[in-house]
Amino acid sequence: MRETILVLDFGSQYTQLIARRIRELGVYSEIRPFNTSLENILKASPKAIILSGGPASVWDEDAPSINPEILFIGIPVLGICYGMQLIAHILGGEVEHSSRREFGPAELEVKDNSDIFSGIPLKIKVWMSHGDRVLRLPQGFVSIACSENSPVAAMRDERHLIFGTQFHPEVIHTEFGKEILSNFVFKVAGCRGGWTARSFVEGVIRDIRERVGKSSKVICALSGGVDSAVTALIVQRAIPDRLYCIFVDTGLLRLNEAKQVVETFRNLDLNLIHVDAGSRFLRRLQGVEDPELKRKIIGEEFIRVFEEEASRIEGVEFLAQGTLYPDVIESVSVKGPSAKIKTHHNVGGLPERMNLKLIEPLRELFKDEVREVGRELGLPSEILERHPFPGPGLAIRIIGEVTKEKLDTLRLADFIFIEEIKKAGIYNEIWQAFCVLLPVKTVGVMGDERTYENVIALRAVTSVDGMTASWSRIPYEVLERVSVRIINEVKGVNRVVYDISTKPPSTIEWE
């Protein structure tokens, strides 16, 4: 049986990071909302529970809490920041609003280097982020670490194996944070590890075979991106002759991308149906400038094309799609679902309309884990390492109406940009890089003649998960080469600018 550590989410910006750190240790971790029932926790048979931090105070009127019985079901519990304060509060300790809040680095003095601090130096730098602190410990607890502002910076109930840290061991700013979590996972919870990309693949293939049976067929919308590609390869391993991959070329892809996708996946022996629908999408987009309307039109047309192709295949009962774990978490998060979900997703709306059962083999994985699984399956690096690409494609990188001429201009400029950052050896350091064609013309001079032509904006960002992003510090000489080449080689462009906006407040894409 797979070892699992449950992370109960109280709204911390670091909750996903806790789960990722545990998985990096080779143990499967799963995030659940803080109000998960005792019954459902017991059903999961976890080896341990971690209570995340969060923005609330235990003194807030609607402060999130847990059933106290969860702390005494016979498995170790670790509370981090708010999680520690909550444990102290509900077990009879005293939590106070500190007159001096701690945000950022602090020096931790370890008073007992057994258990979670085994092998840890007696003084380390840690990352704090709290306004409240534990003033008096509950019965049965002792303080095992302190800081200048927190007499109880870590605590332990040895009898019940309940621990708390006021600091965040999951962030890279905490020295020996990985070792502290490792001590909790292996020394305290007794996990053995062994959850790897290979073990995941073997398990999910068995599950798909069992669910699909011996005769049912599966269809998969293949975009050429990492998620759909890994999904297709996993399902192919499970049922080699009964998977049908439908690749809809919307005409909104990057230069030579459709050809590359077709060649790559046919070389991987996928049963690929290639639909060239570019002219069809272009007709629907004629005269449309509003970005949300573009997304809606592209999404609806994609569904129509996909349905038409799928209807030609007899015996299809399942639809495979590349839903990832962050998508699953968002739907049950303590913060609730996001305020606005993107209008268009490659297969959004298909299960309801087509009455198919869903197969989502990646729904337990983060993006970096998907890439690791892809490597295990032999997916080529040109697909694995490709930057994210939006479902509506270049349509939302052309500000204003989409035309064939604008697409051709943007494709070539984008190709030059990507080619130059690859030559410079910085492509894999960048989360996402692309060009945007602006609805602006500017005066320029080429030779001895005045020009009045288009502007291309370059966008390149660094990020971990795309939720926040910083503009990439591309060397000036690389930017210069990109600019010179685009202006010289792309007809109709006489100016190149570089976007240095962060997310937030800006988004990564312009539309």
C-alpha positions in Angstrom: 0.0 0.0 0.0 1.3 3.5 -0.9 2.5 5.6 2.0 0.7 8.9 2.2 1.2 12.1 4.3 -1.8 14.4 4.4 -1.3 18.2 4.4 -4.4 20.0 5.7 -4.6 23.4 4.0 -5.3 26.5 6.1 -4.6 28.9 3.3 -0.8 29.3 3.4 0.9 30.5 0.2 3.4 27.7 1.0 0.9 24.8 1.2 1.8 23.3 -2.2 5.4 23.7 -1.3 5.0 21.5 1.8 3.5 18.8 -0.4 6.2 19.1 -3.0 9.0 18.9 -0.4 7.6 15.7 1.0 7.3 14.2 -2.5 10.9 15.2 -3.1 11.8 12.9 -0.2 10.1 10.0 -2.1 6.9 9.9 -0.1 3.5 10.7 -1.6 1.8 13.7 -0.1 -1.8 14.9 -0.7 -3.4 18.3 0.2 -6.8 18.3 1.7 -8.9 21.3 3.0 -8.6 22.0 6.7 -12.2 20.9 7.3 -11.7 17.4 6.0 -13.7 15.1 8.2 -12.1 12.6 10.6 -13.8 9.8 8.7 -12.2 10.8 5.4 -8.8 11.3 7.0 -9.0 7.7 8.4 -10.0 6.4 5.0 -6.8 7.8 3.5 -4.8 5.8 6.1 -2.0 8.5 6.3 1.3 7.8 7.9 1.3 11.4 9.3 -0.6 14.7 9.1 0.9 18.2 8.5 -1.2 21.3 9.4 -0.1 24.2 7.1 0.3 27.8 7.9 -2.3 30.4 7.0 -3.3 34.1 7.1 -5.8 33.8 10.0 -5.3 34.3 13.7 -6.7 31.7 16.1 -8.6 34.6 17.7 -10.5 35.5 14.5 -14.2 34.9 14.8 -14.2 32.6 11.8 -10.8 31.1 12.3 -10.4 27.8 10.5 -10.0 24.8 12.9 -10.0 21.0 13.0 -11.7 18.3 15.0 -9.3 17.9 18.0 -9.7 14.1 17.7 -7.6 14.2 14.5 -4.6 15.0 16.8 -5.0 11.7 18.7 -5.6 9.0 16.0 -2.2 7.4 16.7 -0.1 9.0 13.9 2.4 11.9 14.1 1.2 15.4 13.5 3.3 18.5 12.6 1.8 22.0 12.8 3.6 24.7 10.8 3.1 28.4 11.8 -0.7 28.8 12.1 -0.9 25.0 12.3 1.3 25.1 15.5 -0.7 28.0 17.0 -3.9 26.1 16.3 -2.6 23.0 18.1 -1.6 25.0 21.1 -5.0 26.9 21.1 -7.3 23.9 20.9 -5.3 21.8 23.4 -5.5 24.5 26.1 -2.3 26.5 25.6 -2.2 30.2 25.2 -1.6 32.1 21.9 -1.2 35.9 22.0 -0.9 38.7 19.5 2.8 39.5 19.5 3.8 43.1 20.0 6.6 42.4 17.6 5.8 40.4 14.5 8.3 38.2 12.8 8.4 38.3 9.0 11.5 37.1 7.2 14.8 35.6 8.5 15.4 34.8 12.2 17.9 32.9 14.2 16.6 29.7 15.7 18.2 28.2 18.9 17.6 24.5 19.0 17.2 23.3 22.6 16.7 19.6 21.9 18.2 18.1 18.8 16.4 14.8 18.8 13.4 13.8 16.7 12.7 16.5 14.1 16.0 18.3 14.9 18.2 15.2 14.8 21.5 16.1 13.3 20.6 19.8 13.0 23.1 22.4 14.3 22.0 24.2 17.5 21.8 27.6 15.8 20.3 28.0 12.3 18.6 30.7 10.2 14.9 30.1 9.6 12.1 31.9 7.8 9.3 33.3 10.0 6.0 34.7 8.9 3.7 35.3 11.8 2.0 38.0 14.0 0.8 35.6 16.8 3.0 33.4 19.0 2.6 30.6 21.5 2.9 32.1 25.0 2.0 29.1 27.2 2.3 25.5 26.1 -0.5 22.9 26.4 -0.2 20.2 28.9 2.3 17.5 27.8 4.3 19.8 25.5 7.8 21.1 25.8 9.6 23.9 23.9 12.4 22.4 21.7 13.5 25.6 20.0 13.2 29.4 20.5 14.0 32.6 18.7 14.5 36.2 20.0 10.8 36.9 19.6 9.4 33.4 20.1 10.1 31.6 23.4 8.3 28.6 21.7 9.6 28.5 18.2 9.1 24.7 18.1 7.3 22.4 20.4 6.7 18.6 21.0 4.4 16.3 22.8 6.6 13.2 23.0 3.8 10.9 24.1 1.4 11.6 21.2 4.1 12.6 18.6 2.6 16.0 18.0 5.1 18.7 16.9 4.9 22.3 16.0 7.3 24.8 14.3 6.7 28.5 14.3 9.0 28.8 11.3 8.5 27.4 7.8 10.8 24.4 7.1 9.4 24.0 3.6 10.9 27.2 2.2 14.5 27.4 0.9 15.3 30.3 3.2 15.2 28.0 6.2 18.6 26.3 6.7 18.3 22.5 7.1 14.6 22.7 6.3 14.6 19.7 4.1 16.4 17.7 6.8 13.8 18.8 9.4 11.0 17.5 7.2 13.0 14.4 6.4 13.4 13.7 10.2 9.6 14.0 10.6 8.8 11.8 7.6 11.3 9.0 8.2 12.4 9.1 11.9 9.1 10.1 13.4 6.5 8.8 11.0 8.5 5.8 10.0 8.0 6.1 6.2 10.2 4.0 3.9 10.0 6.2 0.8 10.2 4.8 -2.7 7.5 6.9 -4.4 9.2 7.7 -7.8 8.2 8.5 -11.3 8.7 4.8 -12.2 6.5 3.5 -9.4 3.8 6.1 -10.3 3.8 5.1 -13.9 3.5 1.4 -13.0 0.6 2.1 -10.6 -1.4 4.3 -12.9 -1.0 2.0 -15.9 -2.5 -0.9 -13.8 -5.4 1.4 -12.7 -6.2 2.4 -16.3 -6.2 -1.2 -17.6 -8.5 -2.2 -14.8 -10.9 0.7 -15.4 -11.1 0.6 -19.2 -11.4 -3.1 -19.4 -10.6 -5.2 -22.4 -12.7 -3.7 -25.2 -13.5 0.0 -24.5 -11.7 2.7 -26.5 -10.2 6.0 -25.3 -9.8 9.3 -27.1 -7.3 12.0 -26.1 -7.0 15.6 -27.3 -3.3 16.1 -28.1 -2.0 19.6 -28.1 1.7 18.9 -28.4 2.3 20.3 -24.9 3.8 18.3 -22.0 0.6 17.5 -20.1 -1.4 16.0 -23.0 1.7 14.2 -24.4 2.5 12.4 -21.1 -1.2 11.6 -20.7 -1.3 10.0 -24.1 1.9 8.0 -23.5 0.6 6.6 -20.2 -2.7 5.5 -21.7 -0.9 4.0 -24.7 1.2 1.9 -22.4 -2.0 0.7 -20.7 -4.1 -0.1 -23.8 -1.8 0.2 -26.9 -4.3 -0.5 -29.6 -7.4 1.3 -28.2 -6.2 4.9 -27.8 -7.0 7.5 -30.4 -5.2 10.8 -30.2 -6.8 13.7 -32.0 -4.5 16.6 -32.8 -6.5 19.7 -34.0 -4.2 22.1 -35.8 -6.1 25.4 -35.2 -3.7 27.4 -37.4 -2.7 29.3 -34.4 0.4 27.4 -33.5 4.0 28.4 -33.6 6.2 28.1 -36.7 6.5 24.4 -37.9 4.9 23.3 -34.6 2.1 21.2 -36.2 4.6 19.3 -38.4 6.9 18.7 -35.4 4.0 17.4 -33.3 2.8 15.0 -35.9 6.3 13.7 -36.6 7.2 13.3 -32.9 4.0 11.4 -31.9 3.9 9.2 -35.0 7.5 8.2 -34.2 6.3 7.3 -30.7 3.8 4.9 -32.4 0.7 6.9 -31.2 -2.4 6.4 -33.2 -2.7 10.0 -34.3 -5.5 11.7 -36.1 -4.3 15.0 -37.5 -7.0 17.6 -38.3 -5.9 20.7 -40.2 -8.6 23.2 -39.3 -6.7 26.4 -39.6 -8.8 28.1 -42.3 -12.0 27.1 -40.3 -10.7 28.9 -37.1 -9.5 31.9 -39.1 -13.0 32.4 -40.6 -14.6 32.3 -37.2 -12.1 34.9 -35.8 -12.6 37.4 -38.7 -13.3 40.9 -37.4 -13.0 39.8 -33.7 -10.9 42.0 -31.4 -12.1 41.3 -27.9 -9.7 38.7 -26.2 -12.4 37.0 -24.2 -14.5 36.6 -27.3 -11.5 35.1 -29.1 -11.0 32.6 -26.4 -14.7 31.6 -26.4 -14.8 31.2 -30.2 -11.6 29.1 -30.3 -12.9 26.9 -27.4 -16.3 26.3 -29.1 -14.8 25.6 -32.5 -12.2 23.2 -30.9 -15.1 21.3 -29.3 -17.0 21.1 -32.6 -13.9 19.8 -34.5 -13.1 17.3 -31.8 -16.6 16.0 -31.6 -16.8 15.5 -35.3 -13.6 13.4 -35.3 -14.5 11.5 -32.2 -17.9 10.6 -33.7 -16.2 8.7 -36.5 -14.6 6.2 -33.9 -16.9 3.4 -32.7 -16.9 2.1 -29.2 -15.3 5.2 -27.4 -16.3 5.3 -23.8 -13.5 7.3 -22.2 -11.8 10.7 -22.6 -8.2 11.1 -21.4 -7.1 14.6 -20.4 -4.1 16.1 -18.7 -5.6 17.6 -15.5 -2.8 18.3 -13.0 -2.8 18.3 -9.2 -2.8 22.2 -8.8 -6.1 22.1 -10.8 -7.6 19.6 -8.4 -6.3 21.5 -5.3 -7.9 24.7 -6.5 -11.3 23.2 -6.6 -11.2 22.2 -3.0 -8.8 24.9 -1.6 -9.4 26.6 1.7 -9.5 29.8 -0.4 -12.2 28.4 -2.6 -12.1 28.2 -6.4 -10.4 31.0 -8.2 -12.4 34.1 -8.9 -12.1 33.6 -12.7 -11.2 30.5 -14.6 -9.8 30.8 -18.1 -12.6 30.6 -20.7 -10.7 28.2 -22.9 -9.1 24.9 -22.1 -8.2 22.5 -24.8 -10.8 20.0 -23.7 -13.0 22.2 -21.6 -16.6 21.1 -21.7 -16.1 17.9 -23.6 -17.0 15.3 -21.0 -20.5 16.8 -20.4 -21.3 17.3 -24.0 -20.0 13.9 -25.2 -21.1 11.8 -22.2 -17.7 10.2 -21.8 -16.0 8.9 -18.6 -12.9 10.8 -17.7 -9.4 9.4 -17.4 -7.0 11.8 -15.7 -3.7 10.0 -15.1 -1.8 13.1 -14.0 -4.3 14.5 -11.5 -1.9 13.6 -8.6 1.1 15.3 -10.1 2.7 18.8 -10.1 4.2 20.1 -13.3 7.8 19.2 -12.5 6.7 15.7 -11.7 4.9 15.4 -15.0 8.2 16.2 -16.8 9.9 13.5 -14.7 7.3 11.0 -15.7 7.7 12.1 -19.3 11.4 11.3 -19.1 10.6 7.9 -17.6 8.3 7.3 -20.6 11.0 8.4 -23.1 9.3 11.6 -24.3 11.8 13.7 -26.4 13.3 16.7 -24.7 12.0 19.1 -27.3 8.5 18.3 -26.0 9.4 17.9 -22.3 11.3 21.2 -22.0 9.0 23.3 -24.2 7.7 26.5 -22.6 4.0 26.7 -21.8 1.8 27.6 -24.6 -1.8 28.9 -24.2 -4.8 26.9 -25.6 -5.9 29.8 -27.8 -2.4 30.0 -29.2 -1.1 33.0 -31.1 -4.6 34.5 -31.3 -4.1 36.0 -27.8 -0.6 37.2 -28.7 -2.0 39.3 -31.6 -3.6 42.3 -30.0 -6.7 43.0 -32.0 -8.1 41.1 -35.0 -6.4 37.9 -36.1 -5.4 37.6 -39.8 -3.2 35.3 -41.8 -0.7 38.1 -42.4 -0.4 38.9 -38.7 0.0 35.3 -37.8 2.8 34.9 -40.4 4.5 38.0 -39.0 4.2 36.9 -35.4 5.3 33.3 -36.1 8.6 34.4 -37.7 9.4 36.9 -34.9 8.6 34.3 -32.2 10.8 31.7 -34.0 13.7 34.2 -34.1 13.3 35.0 -30.4 13.2 31.4 -29.2 16.1 30.4 -31.6 18.4 33.2 -30.1 17.7 32.3 -26.5 18.4 28.7 -27.2 21.7 29.6 -28.9 22.5 31.7 -25.8 21.9 28.6 -23.6 19.3 30.3 -21.5 16.1 28.7 -22.8 15.7 26.3 -19.9 16.4 29.1 -17.4 13.2 30.9 -18.6 9.7 29.7 -17.7 8.1 31.2 -20.7 9.3 33.4 -23.7 7.3 34.7 -26.6 6.5 37.6 -28.9 3.4 39.8 -29.0 2.3 41.7 -32.1 1.0 45.1 -31.1 -1.8 47.1 -32.8 0.6 50.0 -33.1 2.7 51.4 -35.9 5.7 53.6 -35.4 8.0 55.7 -37.6 11.4 54.2 -38.5 14.2 54.6 -41.0 15.5 51.8 -43.2 18.3 52.8 -45.6 17.4 56.3 -46.6 13.6 55.7 -46.5 11.0 56.5 -43.8 9.0 53.5 -42.6 5.8 53.3 -40.7 5.5 49.7 -39.5 4.6 47.3 -36.7 5.9 46.9 -33.2 6.9 43.5 -31.7 7.0 43.2 -27.9 9.3 40.5 -26.3 8.1 38.8 -23.1 10.3 36.4 -21.1 9.6 35.5 -17.4 11.1 33.3 -14.7 8.7 31.4 -12.4 8.2 28.2 -10.5 4.6 27.5 -11.3 3.3 30.5 -13.3 1.3 31.9 -10.4 3.8 34.6 -9.9 6.6 35.7 -12.3 9.5 38.0 -12.7 10.8 39.4 -16.0 13.8 37.5 -17.1 17.2 39.4 -17.1 18.2 38.4 -20.6 21.7 39.7 -21.4 21.6 42.9 -23.5 23.7 41.4 -26.2 21.1 38.6 -26.7 18.3 41.1 -26.8 20.2 43.1 -29.3 20.7 40.1 -31.6 16.9 39.3 -31.3 16.0 42.9 -32.2 18.3 43.2 -35.1 17.2 39.9 -36.6 13.5 40.6 -36.2 13.7 44.0 -37.8 15.9 42.7 -40.6 14.1 39.4 -41.3 10.4 40.0 -40.5 8.7 42.1 -43.1 6.6 44.9 -41.7 8.3 45.3 -38.3 10.6 48.3 -37.5 10.6 48.3 -33.7 11.2 45.8 -30.9 10.5 46.5 -27.2 11.0 44.3 -24.1 8.3 43.9 -21.4 9.8 44.2 -17.9 6.5 43.8 -15.9 6.1 41.3 -13.1 3.2 39.1 -12.2 1.3 40.5 -10.3 0.3 43.1 -11.2 0.6 42.2 -14.8 -0.2 38.8 -16.3 2.3 36.7 -18.2 0.2 36.7 -21.4 -0.9 40.1 -22.7 -4.5 38.9 -23.4 
